Amino acid sequence: MKQCSNCQERKAIDEFHRRAAALDGRQRYCKKCAKTRFADWCRANPKKRYTANANWHKANAALSSARRAKWAVENPARLRAHMAARKARMLRATPAWANQFFIEEIYDLAQRRTKLLGDPWEVDHIVPLKSPRVCGLHVEQNLLVIPAVLNYSKGNRHWPDMPTKE
């Protein structure tokens, strides 16, 4: 048993993250309090969080690429299944009135920016195609060319006018 420095509750030791530098090998805050504190810090410091994510992705881009490539070689069937599912989602989310020319131009712009600027740029679906709360369309109005780092941090959890939990 250990007492959390934040909520002052006594909890089982496995309710605390490991930390080698601590005397008992665990953090001072329970996992629940640590998660809340981190979320509060992220809301208060969005620029620091973005910069930290960008720096981590730059430093680990080669390693991440190597891991993805190794995984792809070791799991070709799963990779094909994943890519087929993504393609099917995009086809289902592409209405007949979508302008294919503009969509292709947007993807071309992402490639050009990557070559010109050196850092990877990606096409982001402003409203995600796959999310537990909403599903957007694969149309030019829902596409945006942004740095890959920003796209990774956004995931499919955020979009404009997203309702907030209250």
Secondary structure, DSSP 8 states (H G I E B T S, - for coil): -EE-TTT--EE-GGGEEE-TTSTTSEEEEEHHHHHHHHHHHHHH-HHHHHHHHHHHHHHHHHHHHHHHHHHHHH-HHHHHHHHHHHHHHHHHT--TT--HHHHHHHHHHHHHHHHHHSS-EEEEESS-SS-SS-----SGGGEEEEEHHHHHHHTTS--TT-----
